[in-house]
Every structure is written in C-alpha cells, then in structure tokens.
Amino acid sequence: MLHLHHLANSRSFRIIWLLEELDADYKLTCYERNKAYRAPDSLKQVHPIGNAPILEADDRVLIESGFIIEYLIRHYDKEKQFKPDDNNEAAWEAYTFWLHFAEASLMPLLVMRLVFTKVVSQSPMLIKPISKKIQGQIEKNMISSGLEKMLDMMERHLHENHWFAGSEFSAADIQMHLAVLGANAGAGLDQSKYTNLLNWLKRCEERDAFKRAEKKGGRLNF
C-alpha cells in the first residue's frame, strides 16, 4: 500500500489530491508544523531530508512533489486520465511546461515572499520597522514585477484554455494550484485583471477529489 507523509499547509497536499483523483488505496500520516513553521524532526525518521511530501511506495521512499506526481501518473494512472497522450503534441507540451513552471519559476518568488513575511512577524518589536522596510524593498525590487509578468502569462493562457494542459484537467493543474493559491493570498489577485485565473482556481476547488483531499489533509491557508 502507498503511504503518504503529509505536512500541514505544504506541497504534500498536491499528492493527497492526486491520490484522491486516482481513487488510490493509500495510508496517510499527517504532521503539524513547529513554532518556527518548519517540518517536525520526526519526518527525518522517514527520509533524512525531512521535507514533505514523502511517499513510501513499492519498498521505496520518494520525495519531491513533481517527481512523486510523475511516479504516480506512470504507475497508477491506468486509464491515462491525468496526463495528455504523447501523440497530442500541443497538450503534452503545455502539460510538461506548466508542471515544471510551477516549481522552477513561480514558487521561488512566493517562497521568498513567505520567508520575508515570517521574518517581519517574528522580529522583535525594536527591529520590526527595519525588517519591514527590508521586506518592502525585496517585494518591490525582486518579487512583484516578476510575479506580475508570470501571472499575466498564466491569465492569457487560461483565456484560451479551460485547463493548463488544454481542454482536459491534468496533473499540471494539481501542480499549479498551490502556487496560484499562494499568489492569491493576502489581499488577493485583482478580480478584474485575473478573471480566468481565479475562475480556474474555483474549478479546481469544486472537484470532488479536491474536497476529499481537504477533509483528509486540511485546508491550505497562506
């Protein structure tokens, strides 16, 4: 049986969601973040890196959400529902691009934003104004402009496509969801500017498998 180790409010939610879409038989062990907002040391007993997701499968211990998604699609998506056929070049290219784009381009900026937000919130009162000023400069000079360009590109793509790989839902949507949710945190995305992106987000969260994943792994909250 598959055994997923899930950390609350993390990338491992993607794997719960995919397992639910696949209607797979699996065991789920959930972990809470510590006071420093990090994974508990107990995850290192499963894999020395100690990050989630961790999937025990076929006497192997797998890490990295993108790799685990590819592994599950390869070995458990028997009806080939969640990855376009290799013969559909346009859909395959879109699927592969967005599957990698989520972690290679979008998530680094969002993680940087999260880190500096945590730095400000955890700073002692006397230096909080300084850390907040640094955060503002980082946001302005390193995050906002790059993130806006990416969001604009995603909005244009979803103007022409119902899902990220084209007309059909795929694992690329699962991979992209967490990143888009992170970008929509706080004040939220401009509803008039990112209508297609926000409608896509709503479609994702209306799926039955997504709702089951939330019940089992908790709601993502950034």
C-alpha positions as CSV (number, residue, x, y, z in Angstrom):
1,M,0.0,0.0,0.0
2,L,1.1,3.6,-0.7
3,H,1.9,5.6,2.4
4,L,2.0,9.4,2.2
5,H,3.6,11.5,4.9
6,H,1.8,14.9,4.7
7,L,2.9,18.2,6.3
8,A,0.1,20.6,7.0
9,N,-0.1,23.6,4.7
10,S,2.5,22.3,2.3
11,R,3.2,20.9,-1.2
12,S,2.2,17.5,0.0
13,F,-1.4,18.5,-0.4
14,R,-0.9,18.0,-4.1
15,I,-0.2,14.4,-3.6
16,I,-3.3,13.8,-1.4
17,W,-5.3,15.4,-4.2
18,L,-3.8,13.3,-6.9
19,L,-4.2,10.1,-4.9
20,E,-7.9,11.0,-4.5
21,E,-8.3,11.7,-8.2
22,L,-6.7,8.3,-8.9
23,D,-9.0,6.7,-6.3
24,A,-5.9,5.0,-5.0
25,D,-5.6,2.9,-1.8
26,Y,-3.2,4.7,0.5
27,K,-2.3,5.3,4.1
28,L,-2.0,9.0,5.2
29,T,0.1,10.2,8.1
30,C,-0.3,13.9,8.9
31,Y,2.3,16.2,10.6
32,E,1.9,19.7,12.0
33,R,4.5,22.4,11.6
34,N,6.5,23.5,14.6
35,K,6.7,27.0,16.1
36,A,9.3,28.0,13.5
37,Y,6.9,27.0,10.8
38,R,9.1,24.1,9.8
39,A,8.6,20.4,9.5
40,P,9.0,18.4,12.7
41,D,12.1,16.3,13.2
42,S,10.0,13.2,13.1
43,L,9.9,13.4,9.3
44,K,13.6,12.8,9.2
45,Q,13.0,9.3,10.5
46,V,11.2,8.6,7.3
47,H,13.7,10.4,5.0
48,P,16.9,12.2,6.1
49,I,15.9,15.4,4.1
50,G,12.9,15.7,6.4
51,N,10.6,17.6,4.0
52,A,7.1,16.7,2.8
53,P,5.8,15.2,0.7
54,I,7.3,11.8,1.4
55,L,5.7,8.8,-0.3
56,E,6.5,5.2,0.6
57,A,5.8,3.1,-2.5
58,D,6.9,-0.3,-3.5
59,D,9.6,-0.5,-0.8
60,R,11.0,2.8,-1.8
61,V,10.9,6.2,-0.2
62,L,10.2,9.0,-2.6
63,I,10.4,12.8,-2.2
64,E,9.8,15.9,-4.3
65,S,6.2,16.7,-5.3
66,G,6.9,16.9,-9.1
67,F,8.7,13.6,-9.1
68,I,6.0,11.9,-7.0
69,I,3.3,13.2,-9.4
70,E,5.2,11.7,-12.3
71,Y,5.7,8.4,-10.5
72,L,2.0,8.1,-9.6
73,I,0.9,9.0,-13.2
74,R,3.3,6.5,-14.6
75,H,2.4,3.6,-12.3
76,Y,-1.2,4.3,-11.1
77,D,-3.0,6.3,-13.8
78,K,-4.1,3.1,-15.6
79,E,-6.7,4.9,-17.7
80,K,-4.3,7.8,-18.6
81,Q,-6.7,10.4,-17.3
82,F,-4.3,13.0,-15.8
83,K,-1.5,13.3,-18.4
84,P,-2.0,14.0,-22.2
85,D,-1.1,11.4,-24.6
86,D,2.4,11.8,-26.1
87,N,0.8,11.9,-29.6
88,N,-1.1,15.1,-28.6
89,E,1.9,17.4,-29.0
90,A,0.2,20.7,-28.0
91,A,-1.4,19.2,-24.9
92,W,1.8,17.3,-23.9
93,E,3.9,20.5,-24.3
94,A,1.5,22.6,-22.2
95,Y,1.3,19.9,-19.6
96,T,5.1,19.5,-19.3
97,F,5.7,23.2,-19.3
98,W,3.3,24.1,-16.6
99,L,4.2,21.1,-14.5
100,H,7.8,22.4,-14.3
101,F,6.9,26.1,-14.3
102,A,5.1,25.9,-11.0
103,E,8.3,24.9,-9.1
104,A,11.0,26.3,-11.3
105,S,9.7,29.9,-11.8
106,L,6.6,30.6,-9.7
107,M,7.2,29.0,-6.3
108,P,10.7,30.6,-5.7
109,L,9.2,34.1,-5.7
110,L,6.3,33.0,-3.5
111,V,8.6,31.3,-1.0
112,M,10.8,34.4,-0.9
113,R,7.7,36.4,-0.1
114,L,6.6,34.0,2.6
115,V,10.1,33.9,4.2
116,F,10.3,37.7,4.5
117,T,6.7,37.9,5.8
118,K,7.7,35.4,8.5
119,V,10.9,37.4,9.3
120,V,8.8,40.6,9.9
121,S,6.2,38.8,12.0
122,Q,8.8,37.1,14.2
123,S,11.1,40.1,14.5
124,P,11.5,41.7,18.0
125,M,9.5,44.9,18.3
126,L,12.6,47.2,18.3
127,I,13.8,46.0,14.9
128,K,10.4,45.3,13.3
129,P,10.3,48.6,11.5
130,I,13.7,47.8,9.9
131,S,12.8,44.3,8.9
132,K,9.5,45.6,7.5
133,K,11.4,48.2,5.4
134,I,13.7,45.5,4.1
135,Q,10.7,43.3,3.2
136,G,9.2,46.2,1.3
137,Q,12.3,46.7,-0.8
138,I,12.6,43.0,-1.5
139,E,8.9,42.9,-2.5
140,K,9.3,45.9,-4.8
141,N,12.6,45.1,-6.4
142,M,12.7,41.3,-6.6
143,I,9.2,39.8,-6.3
144,S,6.3,42.0,-7.5
145,S,7.4,42.8,-11.1
146,G,8.5,39.2,-11.9
147,L,5.4,37.7,-10.3
148,E,3.1,40.1,-12.3
149,K,4.6,39.0,-15.6
150,M,4.1,35.4,-14.7
151,L,0.5,35.9,-13.6
152,D,-0.2,37.8,-16.8
153,M,1.2,35.0,-18.9
154,M,-1.0,32.5,-17.0
155,E,-4.1,34.6,-17.4
156,R,-3.5,34.8,-21.2
157,H,-3.1,31.0,-21.3
158,L,-6.3,30.4,-19.4
159,H,-8.1,32.8,-21.7
160,E,-7.6,30.3,-24.5
161,N,-7.6,27.1,-22.4
162,H,-10.0,25.7,-19.8
163,W,-7.2,23.9,-18.0
164,F,-3.4,24.3,-18.1
165,A,-2.8,21.4,-20.4
166,G,-5.7,22.4,-22.7
167,S,-9.3,21.2,-22.6
168,E,-8.8,18.5,-20.0
169,F,-7.9,18.6,-16.3
170,S,-4.5,17.1,-15.6
171,A,-1.8,16.7,-13.0
172,A,-0.4,20.1,-14.2
173,D,-3.4,21.7,-12.7
174,I,-2.7,20.0,-9.4
175,Q,0.9,21.2,-9.5
176,M,-0.1,24.8,-10.4
177,H,-2.9,25.1,-7.9
178,L,-0.8,25.6,-4.8
179,A,1.3,28.2,-6.5
180,V,-1.7,30.2,-7.7
181,L,-3.3,29.9,-4.3
182,G,-0.1,31.3,-2.8
183,A,-0.2,34.2,-5.2
184,N,-3.8,34.9,-4.3
185,A,-3.0,35.0,-0.6
186,G,-3.3,38.2,1.4
187,A,-5.1,41.0,-0.4
188,G,-5.9,38.6,-3.3
189,L,-5.4,38.9,-7.0
190,D,-7.2,41.6,-8.9
191,Q,-10.5,40.0,-9.9
192,S,-11.0,42.2,-13.0
193,K,-7.4,41.6,-14.2
194,Y,-7.2,37.8,-13.4
195,T,-10.7,36.6,-14.1
196,N,-9.7,33.5,-16.0
197,L,-7.1,32.5,-13.4
198,L,-9.5,32.9,-10.5
199,N,-12.2,31.0,-12.3
200,W,-9.7,28.2,-13.0
201,L,-8.9,28.2,-9.2
202,K,-12.6,27.9,-8.4
203,R,-13.0,25.0,-10.9
204,C,-10.1,23.1,-9.3
205,E,-11.6,23.5,-5.8
206,E,-15.0,22.4,-6.9
207,R,-13.7,18.9,-7.9
208,D,-14.8,16.1,-5.6
209,A,-11.3,14.8,-5.2
210,F,-10.1,18.2,-4.1
211,K,-12.8,18.3,-1.5
212,R,-11.9,14.9,-0.2
213,A,-8.3,15.9,0.0
214,E,-9.2,18.9,2.1
215,K,-11.1,16.8,4.5
216,K,-8.1,14.4,4.9
217,G,-5.2,16.8,4.7
218,G,-6.6,20.1,5.9
219,R,-7.3,23.3,4.0
220,L,-4.3,25.2,2.5
221,N,-4.0,28.6,4.2
222,F,-1.4,31.1,3.2
